[in-house]
Amino acid sequence: MSFNFEDLNEELFSRVIAFSYSIGSGLGGPGAIIMLTNDGKEYFVGEAGFEGNWIHPEKTFVFMENAFDSNNTEWVQISKNYAYERIYFRKELQNGSDSLIKEYHEDNEFCDVSFKWVSLVWQILGIDPDNIEHIVYDKTREIAEKEEADRKRSEEHFKKVLLKPDSFEWRKLYYDNYIPKDDSSDGCWLLQGYYLLLFKKVDTCRVDGHMMTIAFQREQSREGEHTIDAKVEAYNLFYQRFEDVRGPLEIPECQGGSPMKNLEKSFAGYLTCYCVNTRDEFIRSYSSLEEAKKGAMYWFKVRGGIDSETAIPYGTKRSDEAEIRKREIREAELYLMFIERYADVIEVIKKYDYPGNATDEVAKLLGIDGNEVGFIYKMFKPVLFFTTRLGTIRKLVGEGL
């Protein structure tokens, strides 16, 4: 059953024997009003869609104005003053509630009575909870039904676009991507597992890489040692993200040469043979390779938004080289600007307590777009940059004197 705004009248309010009000949490928790009546009905009003003043509910629920007054003679607050949910009983319930609340605290030392208050009211009134009539505000019901429909639609879409374990080729994992000449046997002791690297377009000239690695955990003959023919006892799944990949969408095979050159390329946004060694986030362990691959598809979607609609396959030829080149030239210009004007930027930042607050003035000083200031900020050494929070530092020093 449901009720509407016009039903919030004196006839209903006169039957309310207890109620709770929660304004809504800053963490996203929805606010709610619950009213219990002496004839065994529970009325529920959600914050979303409510047509009255939610911040001042007493303007609609006139009995609350009296309840919120600490000197009132009709209501008693049973919740703590700082509680997220404020709960009130009519005073005629107090004699019956005091002993039950005390008994509840004795049996539930670490639980607040607010978790039990509805059932306490029905117990005091001698009403079977199974016979309670639950009535929901019409706008609250409409929003809940829409959210439920959206949730089901989202779940169906999630299942539809979720990649299959064999949607793309899993590549054999060798240290430094050094692939041995005899790569015919999966039992080769050099084989460390498998990896799948897929890509996703972020904007016109930015592509991010998302890699799932299934690393073998082999049996050990004793702690820290295992034989060449040791069996795999677990399949450990790891996730790694490569932001803003500038070069080819694949990891090159190890060709030897100078490690420093590969390191320089990685700093420039290029994938190198060393990328296969990275393990950013451990997801979980699996008992079989098939389960690990299936799990990887789920985490591709959850961690990277990679699915059948967004995935760019490994080795795809790029068509955005011209855009990347323009971006690299602009970044070079910004870098030179940083070298020549960093002292001026520091002087501007010193006027503010946090660098982010100086963004507009820094952009005006340098004659650049506001979204380019972030690139300039990244050039500063973190220790130097954040010690410019002079307002906070001076305050702390002043208080310490």
C-alpha positions as CSV (number, residue, x, y, z in Angstrom):
1,M,0.0,0.0,0.0
2,S,1.0,3.6,-0.4
3,F,-0.1,7.1,0.6
4,N,0.5,10.6,-0.8
5,F,1.3,14.1,0.5
6,E,-2.3,15.0,1.1
7,D,-2.6,12.0,3.6
8,L,-0.1,13.7,5.9
9,N,-2.8,15.3,8.1
10,E,-4.0,15.6,11.7
11,E,-6.0,12.4,11.5
12,L,-2.8,10.4,10.8
13,F,-0.6,12.4,13.1
14,S,-2.9,11.8,16.1
15,R,-2.4,8.0,15.7
16,V,1.5,8.2,15.7
17,I,2.9,6.6,18.8
18,A,6.6,6.6,17.8
19,F,8.7,7.9,14.9
20,S,12.2,8.3,13.6
21,Y,13.8,10.9,11.5
22,S,17.2,10.7,9.7
23,I,18.2,13.7,7.6
24,G,20.6,11.7,5.3
25,S,24.3,11.1,5.6
26,G,27.1,12.9,3.8
27,L,28.3,9.6,2.6
28,G,25.2,9.1,0.4
29,G,22.9,7.3,2.9
30,P,19.3,8.3,2.1
31,G,17.2,10.1,4.7
32,A,14.0,8.5,6.0
33,I,11.0,9.1,8.3
34,I,9.3,6.1,9.9
35,M,6.0,6.6,11.7
36,L,4.4,3.9,13.8
37,T,0.7,4.2,14.7
38,N,-1.3,2.8,17.6
39,D,-3.4,0.7,15.2
40,G,-0.4,-1.4,13.9
41,K,0.6,0.5,10.8
42,E,4.1,1.6,9.7
43,Y,4.4,4.6,7.4
44,F,7.7,5.1,5.5
45,V,8.7,8.3,3.8
46,G,12.0,8.5,1.8
47,E,14.0,11.7,1.3
48,A,14.1,11.4,-2.5
49,G,10.9,12.8,-4.0
50,F,9.5,14.2,-0.8
51,E,7.4,17.3,-1.6
52,G,7.8,19.0,1.7
53,N,10.8,20.6,3.5
54,W,13.1,17.7,4.4
55,I,15.6,19.8,6.4
56,H,12.7,21.1,8.6
57,P,10.2,18.2,8.6
58,E,8.2,19.8,11.4
59,K,6.8,22.2,8.8
60,T,4.9,19.2,7.4
61,F,4.8,16.7,10.3
62,V,3.5,19.3,12.9
63,F,3.9,16.9,15.8
64,M,7.6,16.9,15.3
65,E,7.9,20.5,16.4
66,N,6.8,19.5,19.8
67,A,9.0,16.4,19.9
68,F,12.1,18.3,18.9
69,D,11.5,20.7,21.8
70,S,13.6,19.4,24.8
71,N,11.0,20.9,27.2
72,N,8.0,19.1,25.7
73,T,5.7,17.0,27.8
74,E,4.4,14.6,25.1
75,W,7.5,13.0,23.6
76,V,10.8,11.4,24.9
77,Q,13.9,10.9,22.7
78,I,15.3,7.4,23.1
79,S,18.2,7.7,20.7
80,K,21.4,9.4,21.6
81,N,21.7,13.1,20.9
82,Y,24.4,12.6,18.3
83,A,22.7,9.6,16.6
84,Y,22.2,9.6,12.9
85,E,18.6,8.4,13.4
86,R,16.6,10.5,15.9
87,I,14.0,8.3,17.6
88,Y,11.0,9.5,19.7
89,F,8.3,7.7,21.7
90,R,5.2,9.2,23.1
91,K,5.6,9.4,26.9
92,E,2.7,6.9,27.5
93,L,5.1,4.3,26.0
94,Q,7.9,5.2,28.3
95,N,6.8,3.0,31.2
96,G,6.7,0.0,29.0
97,S,9.9,0.9,27.0
98,D,12.2,1.6,29.9
99,S,12.4,-1.9,31.2
100,L,12.6,-3.4,27.7
101,I,15.3,-1.0,26.7
102,K,17.2,-1.9,29.8
103,E,16.8,-5.6,29.1
104,Y,17.9,-5.1,25.5
105,H,21.1,-3.3,26.7
106,E,21.9,-6.1,29.1
107,D,21.6,-8.7,26.3
108,N,23.2,-6.6,23.6
109,E,26.0,-4.7,25.3
110,F,27.6,-3.3,22.1
111,C,24.4,-2.7,20.0
112,D,22.4,0.5,20.1
113,V,18.7,0.3,20.8
114,S,18.0,2.1,17.5
115,F,18.5,-1.2,15.7
116,K,15.5,-2.6,17.7
117,W,13.2,0.2,18.3
118,V,10.4,-0.8,15.9
119,S,10.0,-4.2,17.3
120,L,10.1,-2.7,20.8
121,V,7.1,-0.6,20.0
122,W,5.1,-3.5,18.8
123,Q,6.1,-5.5,21.8
124,I,4.9,-2.8,24.1
125,L,1.6,-2.5,22.3
126,G,1.2,-6.3,22.2
127,I,0.9,-6.3,18.4
128,D,2.2,-9.3,16.4
129,P,4.9,-7.9,14.0
130,D,3.6,-10.3,11.3
131,N,0.3,-8.4,11.3
132,I,1.8,-5.0,10.8
133,E,0.6,-3.1,7.7
134,H,3.5,-1.4,5.9
135,I,2.6,1.7,3.9
136,V,5.1,3.6,1.7
137,Y,4.9,7.2,0.5
138,D,3.9,7.1,-3.2
139,K,6.9,9.1,-4.5
140,T,9.3,6.9,-2.5
141,R,7.7,3.8,-4.0
142,E,7.9,5.2,-7.5
143,I,11.6,6.1,-7.1
144,A,12.3,2.7,-5.5
145,E,10.6,0.8,-8.4
146,K,12.5,2.9,-11.0
147,E,15.8,2.2,-9.2
148,E,15.0,-1.5,-9.1
149,A,14.2,-1.5,-12.8
150,D,17.4,0.4,-13.5
151,R,19.4,-2.0,-11.4
152,K,18.0,-5.0,-13.2
153,R,18.6,-3.4,-16.6
154,S,22.2,-2.6,-15.5
155,E,22.7,-6.2,-14.3
156,E,21.4,-7.6,-17.6
157,H,23.7,-5.2,-19.6
158,F,26.6,-6.2,-17.4
159,K,26.1,-9.9,-18.2
160,K,25.5,-9.1,-21.9
161,V,28.8,-7.2,-22.4
162,L,31.0,-9.3,-20.0
163,L,33.9,-10.8,-21.9
164,K,34.2,-14.6,-22.2
165,P,37.4,-16.2,-20.9
166,D,38.4,-17.1,-24.5
167,S,37.3,-13.8,-26.2
168,F,40.9,-12.9,-26.7
169,E,44.2,-14.8,-26.7
170,W,46.0,-15.2,-23.4
171,R,49.7,-14.9,-23.8
172,K,52.3,-16.9,-22.0
173,L,54.1,-15.1,-19.2
174,Y,57.9,-15.1,-19.2
175,Y,60.2,-12.9,-17.2
176,D,61.0,-9.7,-19.1
177,N,58.9,-11.2,-21.9
178,Y,61.9,-13.3,-22.9
179,I,60.2,-16.0,-24.9
180,P,62.3,-19.2,-25.2
181,K,63.0,-20.8,-28.6
182,D,61.3,-24.0,-27.5
183,D,57.9,-22.6,-26.4
184,S,55.9,-25.7,-27.3
185,S,55.2,-27.0,-23.8
186,D,53.1,-25.3,-21.1
187,G,55.0,-27.3,-18.6
188,C,58.2,-25.5,-19.3
189,W,59.7,-24.5,-16.0
190,L,60.3,-20.9,-17.3
191,L,56.6,-20.4,-17.8
192,Q,55.3,-18.1,-15.0
193,G,51.6,-18.0,-16.0
194,Y,49.5,-16.1,-18.6
195,Y,48.6,-12.5,-19.2
196,L,45.9,-10.7,-21.2
197,L,46.4,-7.0,-22.1
198,L,43.5,-5.1,-23.5
199,F,43.1,-1.4,-24.1
200,K,40.3,1.3,-23.8
201,K,40.0,4.6,-25.4
202,V,39.8,7.5,-23.0
203,D,39.7,10.5,-25.4
204,T,40.7,11.3,-28.9
205,C,44.4,10.8,-28.3
206,R,44.6,8.8,-25.1
207,V,44.4,5.0,-24.7
208,D,44.9,3.2,-21.4
209,G,46.1,-0.4,-21.1
210,H,44.5,-2.8,-18.6
211,M,46.3,-6.1,-18.0
212,M,45.2,-9.2,-16.1
213,T,48.0,-11.5,-15.1
214,I,47.5,-15.1,-13.9
215,A,50.8,-15.9,-12.0
216,F,51.5,-19.6,-11.2
217,Q,52.2,-20.4,-7.6
218,R,54.1,-23.7,-7.6
219,E,54.5,-26.3,-4.9
220,Q,57.7,-26.1,-2.9
221,S,59.9,-29.0,-1.9
222,R,60.7,-26.9,1.2
223,E,60.2,-23.3,2.2
224,G,61.7,-21.1,-0.5
225,E,62.6,-23.9,-2.9
226,H,60.8,-25.9,-5.6
227,T,61.9,-28.3,-8.2
228,I,61.8,-27.8,-12.0
229,D,58.8,-30.1,-12.4
230,A,56.9,-28.6,-9.4
231,K,53.1,-28.6,-10.0
232,V,51.0,-25.4,-9.9
233,E,49.1,-25.3,-6.6
234,A,47.3,-21.9,-7.1
235,Y,46.6,-19.4,-9.9
236,N,47.0,-15.8,-8.5
237,L,45.2,-13.0,-10.4
238,F,46.7,-9.5,-10.6
239,Y,45.5,-6.3,-12.2
240,Q,47.8,-3.6,-13.8
241,R,46.8,-0.4,-15.4
242,F,49.0,1.5,-17.9
243,E,47.8,5.0,-18.2
244,D,48.1,7.0,-21.5
245,V,49.9,4.5,-23.7
246,R,51.7,6.4,-26.4
247,G,53.3,3.7,-28.6
248,P,52.1,0.4,-30.1
249,L,49.4,-1.5,-28.3
250,E,51.5,-4.5,-27.5
251,I,54.4,-5.5,-25.3
252,P,57.5,-6.2,-27.3
253,E,59.5,-9.3,-26.9
254,C,62.8,-8.9,-25.0
255,Q,65.6,-8.2,-27.5
256,G,68.4,-7.6,-25.0
257,G,70.1,-4.2,-25.3
258,S,70.3,-1.5,-22.8
259,P,67.8,-1.6,-19.9
260,M,68.1,2.2,-19.6
261,K,66.7,2.7,-23.1
262,N,63.6,0.6,-22.2
263,L,63.3,2.6,-19.0
264,E,63.4,5.9,-20.9
265,K,60.7,4.6,-23.2
266,S,58.5,3.6,-20.3
267,F,58.7,7.1,-18.9
268,A,57.6,8.4,-22.3
269,G,54.5,6.2,-22.2
270,Y,55.7,3.3,-24.3
271,L,55.2,-0.3,-23.3
272,T,58.4,-2.3,-22.9
273,C,59.3,-5.9,-22.3
274,Y,59.5,-5.2,-18.6
275,C,55.8,-4.4,-18.4
276,V,54.9,-8.1,-18.1
277,N,56.7,-8.1,-14.7
278,T,54.4,-5.6,-13.1
279,R,52.0,-6.6,-10.4
280,D,50.0,-3.6,-9.2
281,E,46.9,-5.0,-7.5
282,F,46.4,-8.6,-6.2
283,I,42.8,-9.7,-6.9
284,R,42.6,-13.2,-5.5
285,S,43.7,-16.8,-5.9
286,Y,42.0,-19.6,-7.8
287,S,42.3,-23.3,-7.8
288,S,42.2,-23.7,-11.6
289,L,43.3,-21.8,-14.7
290,E,39.8,-21.9,-16.1
291,E,38.4,-20.2,-13.0
292,A,41.1,-17.6,-13.0
293,K,40.4,-16.7,-16.6
294,K,36.7,-16.4,-15.9
295,G,37.3,-14.3,-12.9
296,A,39.6,-12.0,-14.9
297,M,36.8,-11.1,-17.2
298,Y,34.7,-9.9,-14.3
299,W,37.5,-7.8,-12.9
300,F,38.3,-6.4,-16.3
301,K,34.8,-4.9,-16.3
302,V,34.9,-3.8,-12.7
303,R,38.4,-2.4,-12.5
304,G,38.9,-1.1,-16.0
305,G,35.5,-0.8,-17.6
306,I,36.7,-3.3,-20.2
307,D,33.9,-5.3,-21.9
308,S,32.8,-6.3,-25.4
309,E,31.8,-2.7,-26.2
310,T,34.9,-1.0,-25.0
311,A,37.8,-3.4,-25.4
312,I,40.5,-2.6,-27.9
313,P,42.4,-5.9,-28.7
314,Y,46.1,-6.4,-28.1
315,G,48.2,-5.4,-31.2
316,T,45.5,-3.1,-32.7
317,K,47.1,-0.7,-35.1
318,R,46.8,2.9,-33.9
319,S,45.2,5.7,-36.0
320,D,45.8,8.6,-33.6
321,E,49.5,9.2,-34.2
322,A,48.9,12.7,-35.4
323,E,46.9,13.6,-32.4
324,I,49.5,12.1,-30.1
325,R,52.2,14.1,-31.9
326,K,50.3,17.4,-31.3
327,R,49.9,16.5,-27.7
328,E,53.6,15.7,-27.2
329,I,54.5,19.1,-28.8
330,R,52.2,20.9,-26.5
331,E,53.5,19.1,-23.5
332,A,57.1,20.1,-24.6
333,E,56.0,23.7,-24.8
334,L,54.5,23.5,-21.3
335,Y,57.6,21.9,-20.0
336,L,59.7,24.8,-21.3
337,M,57.2,27.2,-19.8
338,F,57.7,25.4,-16.4
339,I,61.5,25.7,-16.6
340,E,61.4,29.4,-17.4
341,R,58.5,30.5,-15.2
342,Y,58.5,28.1,-12.2
343,A,59.6,30.9,-9.8
344,D,56.6,33.0,-10.9
345,V,54.3,30.1,-10.4
346,I,55.6,29.6,-6.9
347,E,55.0,33.2,-6.0
348,V,51.3,32.9,-7.1
349,I,50.8,29.6,-5.2
350,K,52.2,31.2,-2.1
351,K,49.1,33.4,-1.9
352,Y,46.9,30.4,-1.4
353,D,46.8,27.7,1.2
354,Y,46.5,24.9,-1.4
355,P,47.9,24.8,-5.0
356,G,44.6,23.8,-6.4
357,N,43.1,27.1,-5.3
358,A,45.6,29.0,-7.4
359,T,44.7,27.2,-10.7
360,D,42.9,30.2,-12.3
361,E,45.5,32.7,-11.4
362,V,48.4,30.4,-12.6
363,A,46.5,29.8,-15.9
364,K,46.1,33.6,-16.4
365,L,49.8,34.2,-15.5
366,L,51.1,31.7,-18.0
367,G,48.4,32.3,-20.6
368,I,47.3,28.7,-20.7
369,D,44.0,26.8,-20.3
370,G,43.0,25.9,-16.7
371,N,43.1,22.1,-17.6
372,E,46.8,22.5,-18.6
373,V,47.8,23.8,-15.1
374,G,47.8,20.2,-13.8
375,F,50.7,19.4,-16.2
376,I,52.7,22.3,-14.8
377,Y,51.9,21.2,-11.3
378,K,53.2,17.7,-12.0
379,M,56.6,19.1,-12.8
380,F,57.2,20.3,-9.2
381,K,58.9,18.0,-6.7
382,P,56.2,17.0,-4.2
383,V,58.2,18.1,-1.2
384,L,58.8,21.5,-2.6
385,F,55.3,21.9,-4.0
386,F,53.3,21.0,-0.9
387,T,55.5,23.1,1.4
388,T,54.0,26.1,-0.3
389,R,50.9,25.6,1.9
390,L,52.2,28.6,3.9
391,G,48.8,29.5,5.4
392,T,48.5,26.2,7.2
393,I,52.2,26.0,8.1
394,R,52.3,29.5,9.6
395,K,49.2,28.8,11.6
396,L,50.7,25.6,13.0
397,V,54.0,27.3,13.8
398,G,52.2,30.2,15.4
399,E,50.2,27.9,17.6
400,G,53.4,26.1,18.6
401,L,55.0,29.3,19.8
